[in-house]
Protein backbone atom coordinates (compact mmCIF):
# COMPACT_ATOMS: atom_id res chain seq x y z
CA UNK A 1 0.00 0.00 0.00
CA UNK A 2 1.35 3.43 -0.97
CA UNK A 3 2.19 6.00 1.66
CA UNK A 4 0.16 9.21 1.52
CA UNK A 5 2.22 12.39 1.89
CA UNK A 6 0.76 15.88 2.43
CA UNK A 7 2.80 19.00 1.67
CA UNK A 8 1.19 21.82 3.64
CA UNK A 9 0.91 25.57 3.15
CA UNK A 10 2.78 25.79 -0.16
CA UNK A 11 1.48 29.33 -0.70
CA UNK A 12 3.62 29.97 -3.77
CA UNK A 13 2.94 26.52 -5.30
CA UNK A 14 6.66 25.80 -5.68
CA UNK A 15 7.26 22.62 -3.66
CA UNK A 16 7.08 20.27 -6.63
CA UNK A 17 9.18 22.62 -8.75
CA UNK A 18 12.07 22.93 -6.30
CA UNK A 19 12.49 19.23 -5.48
CA UNK A 20 11.90 15.84 -7.08
CA UNK A 21 9.07 14.20 -5.14
CA UNK A 22 8.91 11.06 -7.29
CA UNK A 23 9.48 8.72 -4.36
CA UNK A 24 8.53 5.06 -4.95
CA UNK A 25 5.29 4.07 -3.19
CA UNK A 26 4.58 7.61 -2.00
CA UNK A 27 1.56 9.58 -3.23
CA UNK A 28 2.00 13.33 -2.77
CA UNK A 29 -0.82 15.84 -2.25
CA UNK A 30 -0.06 19.57 -2.08
CA UNK A 31 -2.13 22.02 -0.04
CA UNK A 32 -1.62 25.61 -1.20
CA UNK A 33 -4.05 27.42 1.09
CA UNK A 34 -3.94 27.73 4.87
CA UNK A 35 -6.50 25.71 6.79
CA UNK A 36 -9.34 27.77 8.26
CA UNK A 37 -8.91 26.20 11.69
CA UNK A 38 -7.71 23.10 13.52
CA UNK A 39 -10.81 21.08 12.67
CA UNK A 40 -10.34 21.83 8.97
CA UNK A 41 -6.72 20.67 9.18
CA UNK A 42 -7.70 17.43 10.92
CA UNK A 43 -10.44 16.70 8.40
CA UNK A 44 -8.10 17.29 5.44
CA UNK A 45 -5.20 15.27 6.84
CA UNK A 46 -6.96 12.11 8.00
CA UNK A 47 -5.43 9.13 6.22
CA UNK A 48 -2.04 10.75 5.58
CA UNK A 49 0.89 8.99 7.23
CA UNK A 50 3.48 11.59 6.14
CA UNK A 51 3.05 15.34 6.59
CA UNK A 52 5.55 18.01 5.47
CA UNK A 53 4.94 21.33 7.19
CA UNK A 54 6.32 24.80 6.45
CA UNK A 55 7.48 26.38 9.69
CA UNK A 56 4.62 27.14 12.13
CA UNK A 57 1.94 27.80 9.51
CA UNK A 58 -0.08 24.78 10.69
CA UNK A 59 0.54 23.79 14.33
CA UNK A 60 0.78 20.15 15.35
CA UNK A 61 0.12 20.20 19.06
CA UNK A 62 -1.46 17.31 21.01
CA UNK A 63 -5.13 18.19 20.20
CA UNK A 64 -4.31 17.91 16.50
CA UNK A 65 -1.92 14.96 16.65
CA UNK A 66 -4.29 12.80 18.70
CA UNK A 67 -6.90 13.15 15.95
CA UNK A 68 -4.51 11.91 13.25
CA UNK A 69 -4.04 8.20 14.07
CA UNK A 70 -2.41 7.38 10.73
CA UNK A 71 0.40 9.94 11.05
CA UNK A 72 3.82 8.29 11.27
CA UNK A 73 6.28 10.89 9.92
CA UNK A 74 6.09 14.65 10.49
CA UNK A 75 8.67 16.87 8.78
CA UNK A 76 9.22 20.56 9.44
CA UNK A 77 11.35 23.06 7.58
CA UNK A 78 14.16 24.06 9.92
CA UNK A 79 15.51 22.21 12.92
CA UNK A 80 13.32 23.90 15.53
CA UNK A 81 9.55 24.29 15.62
CA UNK A 82 7.68 25.33 18.76
CA UNK A 83 4.33 24.48 17.15
CA UNK A 84 5.04 20.72 17.33
CA UNK A 85 4.34 18.77 20.52
CA UNK A 86 7.48 16.65 20.36
CA UNK A 87 6.78 14.92 23.66
CA UNK A 88 3.35 13.70 22.60
CA UNK A 89 4.64 12.78 19.14
CA UNK A 90 7.24 10.62 20.86
CA UNK A 91 4.64 8.79 22.94
CA UNK A 92 2.67 8.13 19.74
CA UNK A 93 5.70 6.80 17.89
CA UNK A 94 5.58 9.63 15.35
CA UNK A 95 9.03 10.37 13.90
CA UNK A 96 9.64 14.13 13.65
CA UNK A 97 12.40 15.32 11.31
CA UNK A 98 13.66 18.72 10.22
CA UNK A 99 15.78 20.31 7.54
CA UNK A 100 18.68 22.67 7.35
CA UNK A 101 18.30 26.24 6.07
CA UNK A 102 20.15 28.36 3.52
CA UNK A 103 21.68 31.76 4.10
CA UNK A 104 20.17 34.47 6.28
CA UNK A 105 17.23 35.87 4.32
CA UNK A 106 15.53 37.21 7.45
CA UNK A 107 18.48 39.51 8.13
CA UNK A 108 18.29 40.89 4.60
CA UNK A 109 14.55 41.46 4.93
CA UNK A 110 15.00 43.34 8.22
CA UNK A 111 17.43 45.72 6.54
CA UNK A 112 15.10 46.09 3.55
CA UNK A 113 12.27 47.07 5.89
CA UNK A 114 14.52 49.62 7.56
CA UNK A 115 15.32 51.13 4.17
CA UNK A 116 11.61 51.28 3.30
CA UNK A 117 10.82 53.05 6.56
CA UNK A 118 13.68 55.50 6.02
CA UNK A 119 13.29 56.21 2.31
CA UNK A 120 9.70 55.17 1.46
CA UNK A 121 10.84 53.35 -1.69
CA UNK A 122 7.72 51.25 -2.19
CA UNK A 123 5.45 54.18 -1.35
CA UNK A 124 7.06 56.44 -3.93
CA UNK A 125 7.08 53.62 -6.49
CA UNK A 126 3.32 53.23 -6.08
CA UNK A 127 2.78 56.99 -6.37
CA UNK A 128 4.77 57.26 -9.58
CA UNK A 129 2.92 54.34 -11.14
CA UNK A 130 -0.41 55.89 -10.17
CA UNK A 131 0.47 59.06 -12.08
CA UNK A 132 1.64 61.39 -9.31
CA UNK A 133 4.04 63.85 -11.00
CA UNK A 134 7.09 63.71 -8.70
CA UNK A 135 8.58 63.26 -5.23
CA UNK A 136 6.58 63.86 -2.07
CA UNK A 137 8.51 62.38 0.84
CA UNK A 138 11.57 63.58 2.72
CA UNK A 139 13.57 60.54 3.73
CA UNK A 140 16.15 60.04 6.43
CA UNK A 141 19.58 58.42 6.18
CA UNK A 142 20.52 55.27 8.06
CA UNK A 143 24.18 56.33 8.28
CA UNK A 144 24.82 57.94 11.63
CA UNK A 145 21.69 56.50 13.23
CA UNK A 146 21.72 54.12 16.19
CA UNK A 147 20.63 50.57 15.45
CA UNK A 148 19.39 48.77 18.54
CA UNK A 149 19.41 44.98 18.34
CA UNK A 150 17.14 43.10 20.71
CA UNK A 151 18.87 39.75 20.42
CA UNK A 152 22.41 39.42 19.11
CA UNK A 153 22.66 35.84 17.91
CA UNK A 154 23.16 34.69 14.33
CA UNK A 155 20.51 36.95 12.78
CA UNK A 156 20.98 39.93 15.06
CA UNK A 157 24.72 39.86 14.42
CA UNK A 158 24.17 39.73 10.65
CA UNK A 159 21.75 42.67 10.72
CA UNK A 160 24.29 44.57 12.79
CA UNK A 161 27.04 43.74 10.31
CA UNK A 162 24.97 45.20 7.45
CA UNK A 163 23.95 48.20 9.53
CA UNK A 164 27.54 48.89 10.47
CA UNK A 165 28.57 48.72 6.80
CA UNK A 166 25.98 51.42 6.10
CA UNK A 167 27.43 53.54 8.88
CA UNK A 168 25.07 52.88 11.78
CA UNK A 169 26.11 52.77 15.43
CA UNK A 170 25.31 49.40 17.03
CA UNK A 171 23.93 48.77 20.50
CA UNK A 172 22.53 45.45 21.67
CA UNK A 173 20.82 43.71 24.55
CA UNK A 174 19.46 40.29 25.39
CA UNK A 175 19.15 38.48 28.69
CA UNK A 176 22.32 36.43 28.23
CA UNK A 177 24.39 38.74 26.04
CA UNK A 178 27.89 39.45 27.35
CA UNK A 179 30.07 42.49 26.74
CA UNK A 180 32.63 40.26 25.05
CA UNK A 181 30.13 38.82 22.55
CA UNK A 182 28.62 42.23 21.84
CA UNK A 183 32.05 43.73 21.26
CA UNK A 184 33.03 40.85 18.96
CA UNK A 185 30.02 41.73 16.78
CA UNK A 186 30.85 45.43 16.73
CA UNK A 187 28.12 46.44 19.18
CA UNK A 188 28.00 48.05 22.61
CA UNK A 189 26.13 46.14 25.29
CA UNK A 190 23.53 48.34 26.98
CA UNK A 191 20.65 47.74 29.38
CA UNK A 192 17.24 46.86 28.02
CA UNK A 193 15.96 50.30 29.00
CA UNK A 194 18.83 52.09 27.26
CA UNK A 195 18.34 49.97 24.16
CA UNK A 196 14.82 51.38 23.81
CA UNK A 197 15.84 54.90 24.82
CA UNK A 198 18.78 55.24 22.43
CA UNK A 199 17.75 53.31 19.31
CA UNK A 200 16.66 55.15 16.18
CA UNK A 201 15.83 51.76 14.66
CA UNK A 202 15.19 48.83 17.00
CA UNK A 203 15.24 45.41 15.36
CA UNK A 204 14.06 42.27 17.17
CA UNK A 205 15.95 38.99 16.71
CA UNK A 206 14.81 36.58 19.43
CA UNK A 207 13.18 33.17 19.43
CA UNK A 208 9.66 33.03 20.79
CA UNK A 209 9.52 31.25 24.15
CA UNK A 210 7.77 31.63 27.47
CA UNK A 211 10.62 33.94 28.46
CA UNK A 212 10.32 36.23 25.41
CA UNK A 213 6.53 36.22 24.92
CA UNK A 214 5.38 39.76 25.71
CA UNK A 215 8.96 40.83 26.38
CA UNK A 216 8.43 44.20 24.66
CA UNK A 217 5.88 45.99 26.80
CA UNK A 218 4.08 49.30 26.63
CA UNK A 219 6.58 50.68 29.13
CA UNK A 220 9.44 49.71 26.82
CA UNK A 221 7.78 51.37 23.81
CA UNK A 222 7.18 54.51 25.86
CA UNK A 223 10.95 54.82 26.33
CA UNK A 224 11.55 55.10 22.58
CA UNK A 225 12.10 58.39 20.79
CA UNK A 226 9.06 59.72 18.91
CA UNK A 227 11.30 59.63 15.82
CA UNK A 228 12.24 55.97 16.29
CA UNK A 229 11.13 52.85 14.38
CA UNK A 230 10.53 49.29 15.56
CA UNK A 231 11.23 46.32 13.26
CA UNK A 232 9.99 42.83 14.09
CA UNK A 233 10.96 39.95 11.79
CA UNK A 234 11.08 37.40 14.64
CA UNK A 235 7.67 36.54 16.09
CA UNK A 236 4.65 38.77 16.67
CA UNK A 237 3.90 37.78 20.30
CA UNK A 238 7.32 39.04 21.46
CA UNK A 239 5.75 42.52 21.31
CA UNK A 240 2.58 43.41 23.21
CA UNK A 241 0.35 44.16 20.24
CA UNK A 242 -2.21 46.46 21.90
CA UNK A 243 0.60 48.63 23.27
CA UNK A 244 2.27 48.77 19.85
CA UNK A 245 -1.01 49.77 18.18
CA UNK A 246 -1.51 52.51 20.76
CA UNK A 247 2.02 53.88 20.31
CA UNK A 248 1.74 53.88 16.52
CA UNK A 249 -1.76 55.34 16.47
CA UNK A 250 -0.82 58.20 18.79
CA UNK A 251 2.44 58.83 16.88
CA UNK A 252 4.46 58.31 20.06
CA UNK A 253 6.48 56.03 17.80
CA UNK A 254 7.39 57.20 14.30
CA UNK A 255 6.61 53.86 12.71
CA UNK A 256 7.15 50.12 12.57
CA UNK A 257 8.08 47.44 10.09
CA UNK A 258 6.39 44.14 10.84
CA UNK A 259 6.85 40.76 9.16
CA UNK A 260 5.30 38.68 11.96
CA UNK A 261 2.02 38.92 13.85
CA UNK A 262 0.07 37.45 16.75
CA UNK A 263 -2.34 35.81 14.30
CA UNK A 264 -1.16 34.64 10.88
CA UNK A 265 -2.25 35.16 8.20
CA UNK A 266 -3.03 38.67 9.46
CA UNK A 267 -6.84 39.14 9.42
CA UNK A 268 -8.06 41.36 6.58
CA UNK A 269 -9.64 43.91 8.90
CA UNK A 270 -6.82 44.04 11.43
CA UNK A 271 -6.08 47.64 12.57
CA UNK A 272 -2.42 47.32 11.58
CA UNK A 273 -3.51 47.29 7.94
CA UNK A 274 -4.99 50.78 8.34
CA UNK A 275 -1.96 52.58 9.79
CA UNK A 276 0.03 54.72 7.36
CA UNK A 277 3.19 54.62 9.49
CA UNK A 278 3.57 50.83 9.32
CA UNK A 279 5.29 48.69 6.70
CA UNK A 280 3.75 45.21 6.58
CA UNK A 281 5.10 42.06 4.93
CA UNK A 282 3.42 38.61 5.11
CA UNK A 283 6.06 36.70 7.13
CA UNK A 284 8.61 36.68 4.32
CA UNK A 285 11.71 36.44 6.51
CA UNK A 286 12.54 32.84 5.62
CA UNK A 287 10.83 32.88 2.20
CA UNK A 288 13.51 32.69 -0.50
CA UNK A 289 14.17 30.45 -3.49
CA UNK A 290 17.46 29.32 -2.00
CA UNK A 291 15.91 28.51 1.37
CA UNK A 292 12.90 26.70 -0.05
CA UNK A 293 15.09 24.57 -2.28
CA UNK A 294 16.99 23.34 0.77
CA UNK A 295 13.77 22.78 2.73
CA UNK A 296 11.99 20.75 0.07
CA UNK A 297 15.03 18.82 -1.15
CA UNK A 298 15.81 17.70 2.39
CA UNK A 299 12.16 16.86 3.09
CA UNK A 300 12.38 14.37 0.25
CA UNK A 301 15.60 13.02 1.74
CA UNK A 302 13.92 12.76 5.17
CA UNK A 303 11.13 10.66 3.65
CA UNK A 304 13.51 8.36 1.78
CA UNK A 305 15.73 7.73 4.81
CA UNK A 306 12.68 7.14 7.04
CA UNK A 307 11.32 4.62 4.55
CA UNK A 308 14.73 2.92 4.58
CA UNK A 309 14.61 2.67 8.38
CA UNK A 310 17.38 5.19 9.06
CA UNK A 311 15.74 8.61 9.51
CA UNK A 312 18.00 11.68 9.53
CA UNK A 313 17.71 15.07 11.26
CA UNK A 314 15.35 13.64 13.88
CA UNK A 315 14.10 16.27 16.35
CA UNK A 316 14.13 15.28 20.00
CA UNK A 317 12.33 16.74 22.98
SVG drawing of the C-alpha trace seen along z (x, -y; Angstrom):
<svg xmlns="http://www.w3.org/2000/svg" viewBox="-13 -66 48 68">
<polyline fill="none" stroke="black" stroke-width="0.4" points="0.0,0.0 1.4,-3.4 2.2,-6.0 0.2,-9.2 2.2,-12.4 0.8,-15.9 2.8,-19.0 1.2,-21.8 0.9,-25.6 2.8,-25.8 1.5,-29.3 3.6,-30.0 2.9,-26.5 6.7,-25.8 7.3,-22.6 7.1,-20.3 9.2,-22.6 12.1,-22.9 12.5,-19.2 11.9,-15.8 9.1,-14.2 8.9,-11.1 9.5,-8.7 8.5,-5.1 5.3,-4.1 4.6,-7.6 1.6,-9.6 2.0,-13.3 -0.8,-15.8 -0.1,-19.6 -2.1,-22.0 -1.6,-25.6 -4.0,-27.4 -3.9,-27.7 -6.5,-25.7 -9.3,-27.8 -8.9,-26.2 -7.7,-23.1 -10.8,-21.1 -10.3,-21.8 -6.7,-20.7 -7.7,-17.4 -10.4,-16.7 -8.1,-17.3 -5.2,-15.3 -7.0,-12.1 -5.4,-9.1 -2.0,-10.7 0.9,-9.0 3.5,-11.6 3.0,-15.3 5.5,-18.0 4.9,-21.3 6.3,-24.8 7.5,-26.4 4.6,-27.1 1.9,-27.8 -0.1,-24.8 0.5,-23.8 0.8,-20.1 0.1,-20.2 -1.5,-17.3 -5.1,-18.2 -4.3,-17.9 -1.9,-15.0 -4.3,-12.8 -6.9,-13.2 -4.5,-11.9 -4.0,-8.2 -2.4,-7.4 0.4,-9.9 3.8,-8.3 6.3,-10.9 6.1,-14.7 8.7,-16.9 9.2,-20.6 11.3,-23.1 14.2,-24.1 15.5,-22.2 13.3,-23.9 9.5,-24.3 7.7,-25.3 4.3,-24.5 5.0,-20.7 4.3,-18.8 7.5,-16.7 6.8,-14.9 3.3,-13.7 4.6,-12.8 7.2,-10.6 4.6,-8.8 2.7,-8.1 5.7,-6.8 5.6,-9.6 9.0,-10.4 9.6,-14.1 12.4,-15.3 13.7,-18.7 15.8,-20.3 18.7,-22.7 18.3,-26.2 20.2,-28.4 21.7,-31.8 20.2,-34.5 17.2,-35.9 15.5,-37.2 18.5,-39.5 18.3,-40.9 14.5,-41.5 15.0,-43.3 17.4,-45.7 15.1,-46.1 12.3,-47.1 14.5,-49.6 15.3,-51.1 11.6,-51.3 10.8,-53.0 13.7,-55.5 13.3,-56.2 9.7,-55.2 10.8,-53.3 7.7,-51.2 5.5,-54.2 7.1,-56.4 7.1,-53.6 3.3,-53.2 2.8,-57.0 4.8,-57.3 2.9,-54.3 -0.4,-55.9 0.5,-59.1 1.6,-61.4 4.0,-63.9 7.1,-63.7 8.6,-63.3 6.6,-63.9 8.5,-62.4 11.6,-63.6 13.6,-60.5 16.1,-60.0 19.6,-58.4 20.5,-55.3 24.2,-56.3 24.8,-57.9 21.7,-56.5 21.7,-54.1 20.6,-50.6 19.4,-48.8 19.4,-45.0 17.1,-43.1 18.9,-39.8 22.4,-39.4 22.7,-35.8 23.2,-34.7 20.5,-36.9 21.0,-39.9 24.7,-39.9 24.2,-39.7 21.7,-42.7 24.3,-44.6 27.0,-43.7 25.0,-45.2 24.0,-48.2 27.5,-48.9 28.6,-48.7 26.0,-51.4 27.4,-53.5 25.1,-52.9 26.1,-52.8 25.3,-49.4 23.9,-48.8 22.5,-45.5 20.8,-43.7 19.5,-40.3 19.2,-38.5 22.3,-36.4 24.4,-38.7 27.9,-39.4 30.1,-42.5 32.6,-40.3 30.1,-38.8 28.6,-42.2 32.0,-43.7 33.0,-40.8 30.0,-41.7 30.8,-45.4 28.1,-46.4 28.0,-48.0 26.1,-46.1 23.5,-48.3 20.7,-47.7 17.2,-46.9 16.0,-50.3 18.8,-52.1 18.3,-50.0 14.8,-51.4 15.8,-54.9 18.8,-55.2 17.7,-53.3 16.7,-55.1 15.8,-51.8 15.2,-48.8 15.2,-45.4 14.1,-42.3 16.0,-39.0 14.8,-36.6 13.2,-33.2 9.7,-33.0 9.5,-31.2 7.8,-31.6 10.6,-33.9 10.3,-36.2 6.5,-36.2 5.4,-39.8 9.0,-40.8 8.4,-44.2 5.9,-46.0 4.1,-49.3 6.6,-50.7 9.4,-49.7 7.8,-51.4 7.2,-54.5 11.0,-54.8 11.5,-55.1 12.1,-58.4 9.1,-59.7 11.3,-59.6 12.2,-56.0 11.1,-52.9 10.5,-49.3 11.2,-46.3 10.0,-42.8 11.0,-40.0 11.1,-37.4 7.7,-36.5 4.7,-38.8 3.9,-37.8 7.3,-39.0 5.8,-42.5 2.6,-43.4 0.3,-44.2 -2.2,-46.5 0.6,-48.6 2.3,-48.8 -1.0,-49.8 -1.5,-52.5 2.0,-53.9 1.7,-53.9 -1.8,-55.3 -0.8,-58.2 2.4,-58.8 4.5,-58.3 6.5,-56.0 7.4,-57.2 6.6,-53.9 7.2,-50.1 8.1,-47.4 6.4,-44.1 6.9,-40.8 5.3,-38.7 2.0,-38.9 0.1,-37.5 -2.3,-35.8 -1.2,-34.6 -2.2,-35.2 -3.0,-38.7 -6.8,-39.1 -8.1,-41.4 -9.6,-43.9 -6.8,-44.0 -6.1,-47.6 -2.4,-47.3 -3.5,-47.3 -5.0,-50.8 -2.0,-52.6 0.0,-54.7 3.2,-54.6 3.6,-50.8 5.3,-48.7 3.8,-45.2 5.1,-42.1 3.4,-38.6 6.1,-36.7 8.6,-36.7 11.7,-36.4 12.5,-32.8 10.8,-32.9 13.5,-32.7 14.2,-30.4 17.5,-29.3 15.9,-28.5 12.9,-26.7 15.1,-24.6 17.0,-23.3 13.8,-22.8 12.0,-20.8 15.0,-18.8 15.8,-17.7 12.2,-16.9 12.4,-14.4 15.6,-13.0 13.9,-12.8 11.1,-10.7 13.5,-8.4 15.7,-7.7 12.7,-7.1 11.3,-4.6 14.7,-2.9 14.6,-2.7 17.4,-5.2 15.7,-8.6 18.0,-11.7 17.7,-15.1 15.3,-13.6 14.1,-16.3 14.1,-15.3 12.3,-16.7"/>
</svg>
